[in-house]
């Protein structure tokens, strides 16, 4: 269960603690360590309380939520970039693992060097490899902020070409779909670059 948040971990802790208590109580009843009349009286009293219904309803909803969290990552959902996933590449000398963050950072630096691109936000996602393919399915989405001097078509084509070139030459990833979205066109001056 990768990617469990704090709330999910807390719920999982509560569920595990309750399961451990129930297991101990069941073990005590099965081994006749607890007198049957005493624990049956306690169970009858607890079932007569309204709070028991609320607690059981909460436990049921919590169990459904944890079940959903546990199965969500196995349902073919593509992993997100910021969760620390790695891409395993097969080479002639063995496997190489590349963090998706490394691909994102390289593309961010490279794409902002293109004329007219003021900012680039790259999102890299990797799915599972198909049975007939050696490499996993990788997709790249690029959100751009362009300068007013740049032609949108030319800049987006240059970004797509440069991203495909970096992915091919640096990482050996061929035919990766690169989706370009122009998020803004600005007149703001270029930051961080100086002409010498």
C-alpha positions in Angstrom: 0.0 0.0 0.0 2.2 2.8 -1.2 1.1 6.3 -0.9 -1.0 6.0 2.3 -1.7 9.4 3.8 -1.6 10.2 7.5 -5.4 9.7 7.9 -5.3 6.4 6.1 -2.4 5.2 8.4 -4.3 6.3 11.5 -7.4 4.4 10.3 -5.3 1.4 9.5 -3.7 1.6 13.0 -7.2 1.7 14.6 -8.4 -1.2 12.5 -5.3 -3.3 13.4 -5.6 -2.5 17.1 -9.3 -3.5 17.1 -8.5 -6.7 15.2 -5.8 -7.6 17.7 -8.2 -7.0 20.7 -10.9 -9.1 19.0 -8.4 -11.8 18.3 -7.3 -11.9 22.0 -10.9 -11.9 23.2 -11.7 -14.7 20.8 -8.6 -16.7 21.9 -9.6 -16.2 25.6 -13.1 -17.4 24.9 -11.9 -20.4 22.9 -9.5 -21.5 25.5 -12.1 -21.0 28.2 -9.9 -18.4 30.0 -12.9 -16.1 30.1 -16.0 -17.4 31.8 -18.7 -17.8 29.2 -21.5 -16.3 31.3 -19.4 -13.1 31.9 -18.5 -12.4 28.3 -21.9 -13.3 27.0 -23.5 -10.9 29.5 -21.0 -8.1 28.3 -21.8 -8.8 24.6 -25.6 -8.6 25.3 -25.2 -5.4 27.2 -23.0 -3.8 24.4 -25.4 -4.8 21.7 -28.3 -3.1 23.6 -26.5 0.2 23.5 -27.1 2.8 20.8 -23.4 3.8 20.7 -22.6 0.3 19.6 -24.5 0.9 16.3 -22.5 4.1 15.7 -19.2 2.4 16.4 -20.0 -0.6 14.2 -21.2 1.7 11.4 -17.9 3.7 11.7 -15.9 0.5 11.5 -17.8 -0.6 8.5 -17.2 2.7 6.6 -13.6 2.7 7.7 -13.1 -0.8 6.4 -14.6 0.0 3.1 -12.4 3.1 2.8 -9.2 1.1 3.6 -10.3 -1.6 1.1 -10.7 1.1 -1.5 -7.2 2.5 -0.7 -5.7 -0.9 -0.9 -7.2 -1.8 -4.2 -7.0 1.6 -5.9 -3.3 1.3 -6.7 -3.8 -2.1 -8.3 -6.6 -1.1 -10.6 -4.3 0.2 -13.4 -4.2 3.7 -12.1 -1.1 5.4 -13.3 1.3 6.5 -10.5 1.7 10.2 -9.9 5.1 11.9 -10.2 5.5 13.2 -6.7 5.2 9.9 -5.0 8.7 8.8 -5.7 8.1 6.3 -8.5 10.9 4.9 -10.6 11.0 3.8 -14.1 12.9 0.5 -14.8 14.7 0.5 -18.1 16.1 -2.6 -19.6 19.6 -2.3 -21.1 21.9 -4.8 -22.6 23.8 -4.9 -19.3 20.8 -5.1 -17.0 18.2 -2.9 -15.4 18.5 0.8 -14.7 16.0 2.5 -12.4 15.3 6.2 -13.2 13.3 8.3 -10.9 10.4 10.0 -12.7 11.4 13.2 -10.8 14.7 13.1 -12.7 12.9 13.0 -16.0 10.7 15.8 -15.0 13.5 18.0 -13.8 15.6 17.5 -16.9 12.6 18.3 -19.1 11.8 21.4 -17.1 15.3 22.7 -17.5 15.6 21.8 -21.2 12.2 23.1 -22.2 12.6 26.5 -20.6 15.6 27.1 -22.9 13.4 27.1 -25.9 12.8 30.6 -27.4 9.5 32.1 -26.2 9.0 29.6 -23.3 8.9 31.5 -20.0 8.0 28.6 -17.8 7.3 24.9 -18.2 5.6 22.5 -15.8 6.2 18.9 -16.7 4.1 16.0 -15.5 5.5 12.5 -16.2 3.4 9.4 -15.6 4.4 5.8 -16.1 2.0 2.9 -16.4 2.7 -0.8 -16.5 4.5 -2.3 -19.5 2.3 -4.2 -22.0 3.1 -7.9 -22.4 4.6 -7.4 -25.9 6.7 -4.3 -24.8 9.9 -4.2 -22.9 9.4 -0.6 -21.7 6.6 0.7 -19.5 4.1 3.1 -21.0 5.3 6.6 -20.3 3.3 9.8 -20.9 4.4 13.4 -20.7 2.2 16.4 -20.2 3.7 19.9 -20.4 2.0 23.1 -19.3 3.6 26.2 -20.8 3.7 29.9 -20.1 4.8 31.6 -23.4 6.1 35.0 -24.0 4.0 37.2 -26.3 6.8 37.2 -28.9 6.4 33.4 -29.4 4.1 31.9 -32.0 2.0 29.3 -30.1 2.2 26.6 -32.9 5.9 27.0 -33.4 6.7 27.0 -29.7 4.5 24.0 -28.9 6.0 22.1 -31.8 9.5 23.0 -30.6 8.6 21.8 -27.1 7.2 18.5 -28.4 10.3 17.9 -30.6 12.8 18.8 -27.8 11.0 16.7 -25.2 10.9 13.7 -27.6 14.6 14.2 -28.4 15.6 14.4 -24.7 13.5 11.3 -23.9 15.0 9.4 -26.8 18.7 10.3 -26.4 19.0 10.5 -22.6 16.6 7.8 -21.5 16.1 5.6 -24.6 12.3 6.2 -24.5 10.9 6.2 -28.1 7.5 7.4 -29.3 6.5 8.8 -25.9 3.3 10.9 -26.3 3.9 14.5 -25.3 0.8 16.6 -24.7 1.5 20.4 -24.7 -0.9 22.8 -23.1 -0.4 26.6 -23.3 -1.6 27.8 -19.9 -0.7 31.5 -20.3 0.8 34.0 -22.7 2.6 36.9 -20.9 4.4 40.1 -21.4 6.5 39.7 -18.3 10.3 39.9 -18.8 12.3 36.7 -18.9 13.6 35.9 -15.3 17.0 34.5 -14.7 18.4 34.7 -18.2 20.8 37.4 -19.2 22.2 38.2 -22.6 26.0 38.7 -22.4 
